[in-house]
Amino acid sequence: MDRSALTAILTAIYNVAAVLALAPLLEGVLRRITARIQSRQGPPLLQPYFDLLKLLGKEDIESGETPVMQRFAACLTLASALTVACMVPLGFAAPLQGSADVIVLVYLLTLCGICTLLAGLAAGSTYSLVGISREMMAMISLEPLFAAAIIAAAVDARSFRLGSVLNGSVYRTGFPISGVVFAVVLLFSFQGFVQRLPFDISEAETELMEGPLMEYSGPKLALFKYAQMVKLVIYCALFVGLFVPWGSALPFPFGWALFWIKVSALVVLVTLIAATHARYRIDQAVRYFLAMLVVSVVALALASYGY
């Protein structure tokens, strides 16, 4: 085995281990900040780890219409999220960014949402069906936003390779008009990507009692919850890699530490918005995302002309 292959394997192990280890910690930070804003003491910082361990140790009860599809969806959602983690720089160059393009990245991120739809269909309850109908409407209007943003970055980089788009060189020297517009659009839509208030409409625990995940418990629920935590880290890393790349070229450990500081700052921003906003109705959310989509189409046209 040559040195480059060994480096790629070690970096892939680091990326997977980093998101698995830090995702619950950032979830704990999110809960504590939310509690402070709402004048509560809040759970311990490590409570998400305990929650996952408790769920993994419970009996795996099969209560849905198609248990095989339920198990498949639960495993696939976390597997696809971890695969994306190997494509995104997490303080170091991603091991798979030279072997994949932006189209594969968009497919895998969309697959995480499709797994939620499969989970709800396999459960077969009324609340699950209402939840997946909301999830489907949100996906149709939300997913094109990120696809348009990353394609615009690929146009500016003159390459669809992830290594060219996410290496911090696209917007390092300056932002074109399209880059500024997409940064604003994704920042204003970020809560929807990570399924946090005010856009956690498909689960809406006070209305639909977790919606697509209502019939899930034990290890399968742990996998879905873990995948949701991992998606928060992944989307934060993608936003940092695309629009806040400054400092990524610093030597270790300065560049690595600066990257995680920027990710943590974005998590705090997500928390502040979630803790101070009420949940939108699905029609309000769809209109909001469609308005952002119109702006994204205009920005993509500007990117195609070099603006």
LINPESUL-V417987 format. One record per backbone hydrogen bond with DSSP energy under -1.0 kcal/mol. CO is the residue of the C=O (numbers start at 1). NH is the residue of the N-H. Records with the same first field share a line. If there is no record, write none. Layout:
BEGIN
CO->NH ; NH
END
This chain:
BEGIN
2->6
3->7
4->8
5->9
6->10
7->11
8->12
9->13
10->14
11->15
12->16
13->17
14->18
15->19
16->20
17->21
18->22
19->23
22->26
23->27
24->28
25->29
26->30
27->31
28->32
29->33
30->34
31->35
32->36
33->37
34->38
35->40
36->39
44->47
46->50
47->51
48->52
49->53
50->54
51->55
52->56
53->57
55->58
59->61
66->70
67->71
68->72
69->73
70->74
71->75
72->76
73->77
74->78
75->79
76->80
77->81
78->82
79->83
80->84
81->85
82->86
84->87
86->96
96->99
97->163
100->162
101->105
102->106
103->107
104->108
105->109
106->110
107->111
108->112
110->114
111->115
112->116
113->117
114->118
115->119
116->120
117->121
118->122
119->123
120->124
122->65 ; 66
125->129
126->130
127->131
128->132
129->133
130->134
131->135
132->136
133->137
134->138
135->139
136->140
137->141
138->142
139->143
142->145
143->147
144->148
145->149
146->150
147->151
148->152
149->153
150->154
151->155
152->156
153->157
154->159
160->102
161->165
162->166
176->180
177->181
178->182
179->183
180->184
181->185
182->186
183->187
184->188
185->189
189->193
190->194
191->196
196->199
198->280
200->204
204->207 ; 208
208->211
210->213
211->214
213->216
218->222
219->223
220->224
221->225
222->226
223->227
224->228
225->229
226->230
227->231
228->232
229->233
230->234
231->235
232->236
233->237
234->238
235->239
236->240
237->241
238->242
239->243
240->244
245->248
247->250
251->254 ; 255
253->257
254->258
255->259
256->260
257->261
258->262
259->263
260->264
261->265
262->266
263->267
264->268
265->269
266->270
267->271
268->272
269->273
270->274
271->275
281->285
282->286
283->287
284->288
285->289
286->290
287->291
288->292
289->293
290->294
291->295
292->296
293->297
294->298
295->299
296->300
297->301
298->302
299->303
300->304
302->307
303->306
307->177 ; 178
END
